[in-house]
Amino acid sequence: MRTTTLITAAALTALTALPTDGQDMRTVSMSRALSGQNALDVQVKYGAGSLSIQPADGGVLYALDLRYDESQFEPVTEFDGRRLQVGVEGRGRNIDLDDDDDGRLDLRLAPGVPMDLRLEFGAGRASVDLGGLALRDLDLETGASESRIDVSRPNPEMLRRAEFDVGAADFEATRLGNLNLEELVVNAGVGRVALDFSGELQRDVRVEVDMGLGALELRVPDGIGVRLDKDSFLTSMNADGFDRRDGVYYSSNWESAERRIQVHVNAAFGSISVTRIR
């Protein structure tokens, strides 16, 4: 098994590698001040453990703290002027992840800098706050994990397309209206997926969901019009206040709403629910 953590940013101001209390555990810390960067290509790959991503403090391009098992992994960093790769790479094929909770990556990224973000996360727990990040491209991939994504502040850049690939996971994304996006694509395997579209919806949004076995929860503010159609085998539907016409579900305010969300779901087994929120 090969496990790599990649983080792209621009340059390095501090690097420390200190032993921790756990056996063979070490911590690496890095940070870089803003210095006129006009773009970032950020890539994160993290195999197992605990992952946290948040906006950085003012004047900071990026900062991170990485805790890893030195007997199984080694840190890797590469920087090419626009993209910085920082990570841990497995030292061998047989990696023991029984104590994966000991591993941790905390990453802070500069809000306001135009950014492409790709996140690949394996097993464990992920807490990601994208609030204020200037996202132009967003691609998130999770494995057998418990993942919480939040967009606490509006995205100042237009995001044409975001994609979430969710494995056997408990996945929840909140305040998606703040992403400033046109299209959201969700590919889910087994588990629970919750999509909350509160926030400042800037335009009509298309949502494509492809699910295997699990529960899909859609939470939509009262004033947003919703149109939902589904291709499914054995999937139940719970959508109070919706009219069904020609196999398609429409919210009562579909025609009059200033903003609309069109949802297409392709599902095999499970349930779909639509809840109104204030």
Secondary structure, DSSP 8 states (H G I E B T S, - for coil): ---------S--SEEEEEE-SSTTEEEEEEEEE--S---EEEEEEEEEEEEEEEE--TTEEEEEEEEEETTTEEEEEEE-SS-EEEEEEESSS----TTGGG-EEEEEE-TTS-EEEEEEEEEEEEEEE-TT--EEEEEEEE-SEEEEEE--S--SS-EEEEEEEE-SEEEEEE-GGGG-EEEEEEEEEEEEEEEE--S---S-EEEEEEEEEEEEEEEEETTSEEEEEEEEEEEEEE-TTEEEETTEEEETTTTT-SSEEEEEEEEEEEEEEEEEE-
